[in-house]
Amino acid sequence: MTELEAFRAEVAAWLEDNRPPPDPGFLLPESFMEVGTDDQFNYLRDWQQRVFEAGYLGMAWPKEYGGGGQPQVYQDIVNAEMARLQVPFVPNTIGLNWAGPLILAIGTEAEKHKYIRRILSAEDIWCQGFSEPNSGSDLAAASTTAVRDGDEYVLNGSKIWTSLGGYAKYMILLAKTNPDAENRYAGLSYFLAPMDVPGIEVQPIRKLTGEYGFTQTFFTDARVPASCLMGKEGEGWRIAMQTLTFERGATGGQAGGLAGNAMGVADVIELARRGKRDGKPAIEDPLVRDRLVQFLIEEQGDRLCGARARIPALVSERPAAIPMSGKLRGTEHRRRLFQFALSLMGANGIRWVGDAHADRGGLWPRSYFNAFSATIGGGTSQVQANIVGERVLGLPKD
Ligand SMILES: Cc1cc2nc3c(=O)[nH]c(=O)nc-3n(C[C@H](O)[C@H](O)[C@H](O)COP(=O)(O)OP(=O)(O)OC[C@H]3O[C@@H](n4cnc5c(N)ncnc54)[C@H](O)[C@@H]3O)c2cc1C
């Protein structure tokens, strides 16, 4: 057995021995975007703490800030085992996957020491304040203001769709510091803002599924220390774009772990085995088989593309192509997959969570609705398609 194989076996054994009870007596959310009750949050935060203490999170992050200082391959193995064994996800997704890597890439020593370990241990939950009621895709239109006043900035305005907003201690925040800048990009600045100061209020937003995963965040003369500014005033747009490369998976450096526990192609195949079409198992229908094979091909293609993207010699001609298209491919694949699952179920597909007769406790329609989340959050599919068209394929803007 090689060293890596031995490590894989050790991780699998630890996960099996330490995973929390799969049925804690309340419904578990599918991803960090649906964590809406204290029970859910505490269950997931405890789990993240245990994973971190076992040394299985941030394994490739520098040791001096709380990481493991090991080669990335170890974290890749942990991530793969977590997905294979379907252990719960770790909830501090924004901290682990975009704020953390960003701070490690461009933060000061003080910022790295202050934030990184507590992101890994889930002591500090992070959220993201980019979208506003009047600016989502058009992020540069952000109008929340940050006005310097001595050693503080005074924040006014509102952010919306703030995932984990109700539990976060810090927000990565894009705000306008200079309304008279030569262009709207130059007027923006980036903050690592505390959420627990007077004048910041969060109001939960109920999703289509009835779950509460995000908030609207209001700033009313909220004062944050001037030291929260990341980089310099006016650098907000550049830093926000760098954040999005982590969020959309175009840049590596994430701490690892799972960000969700949604069902996958294997579950849909199993559904097709159980479901009936014209009195026979649905999986015997050639049209159903054809669709399932297409989904399997896409899933396998995605996995192999991910592996290929990590080998520079294979992607030297278009290094950005796979990472930039990954979010678009992956999220649209899931949305179509659940739509297909519901079509297999016929009228039973509308049986919702709590219905005693619902297949898998009614999780299918919930997964279908939630599958739209990732096609919107972090940039909509239309916007992603524009990015791939313009920046990868070199198509004209119009
Ligand atoms: C589950 C979920 C979680 C989220 N979490 C967060 C979070 O934590 N923090 C945060 O800041 N935001 C978050 N968001 C917000 C998300 O980033 C925005 O919803 C998204 O960027 C789209 O912005 P919008 O909703 O204002 O839609 P709009 O920008 O108004 O878009 C409306 C429609 O127009 C299309 N469109 C817009 N511009 C173009 C264009 N140039 N070309 C083609 N089509 C276009 C869009 O694709 C969309 O279909 C979350 C969203 C969801 C659904």
The ligand as an ORCA input file, in Angstrom:
! r2SCAN-3c Opt
* xyz 0 1
  C     -29.206     30.880     -3.267
  C     -28.492     32.162     -3.506
  C     -27.499     32.572     -2.642
  C     -26.858     33.793     -2.841
  N     -25.908     34.189     -1.948
  C     -25.332     35.402     -2.090
  C     -24.396     35.873     -1.122
  O     -24.073     35.180     -0.154
  N     -23.892     37.105     -1.265
  C     -24.205     37.896     -2.330
  O     -23.673     38.997     -2.413
  N     -25.101     37.497     -3.263
  C     -25.663     36.259     -3.159
  N     -26.582     35.837     -4.092
  C     -27.010     36.769     -5.126
  C     -26.516     36.439     -6.523
  O     -25.142     36.689     -6.645
  C     -27.348     37.308     -7.478
  O     -28.699     36.884     -7.364
  C     -26.886     37.141     -8.909
  O     -25.612     37.719     -9.101
  C     -27.881     37.792     -9.904
  O     -28.194     39.074     -9.539
  P     -29.721     39.551     -9.434
  O     -30.442     38.588     -8.555
  O     -29.711     40.978     -9.036
  O     -30.299     39.371    -10.896
  P     -30.126     40.377    -12.102
  O     -28.690     40.788    -12.203
  O     -31.139     41.443    -11.999
  O     -30.444     39.421    -13.320
  C     -31.785     39.145    -13.734
  C     -31.721     38.277    -14.982
  O     -31.049     38.993    -16.041
  C     -29.967     38.239    -16.544
  N     -28.845     39.113    -16.888
  C     -28.354     40.147    -16.155
  N     -27.305     40.703    -16.780
  C     -27.116     40.016    -17.925
  C     -26.184     40.106    -19.005
  N     -25.215     41.027    -19.008
  N     -26.282     39.211    -20.018
  C     -27.279     38.258    -20.012
  N     -28.191     38.136    -19.027
  C     -28.113     38.993    -18.000
  C     -29.565     37.311    -15.407
  O     -28.900     36.148    -15.901
  C     -30.923     36.999    -14.781
  O     -31.532     35.958    -15.472
  C     -27.215     34.614     -3.936
  C     -28.220     34.187     -4.815
  C     -28.842     32.984     -4.613
  C     -29.908     32.553     -5.575
*
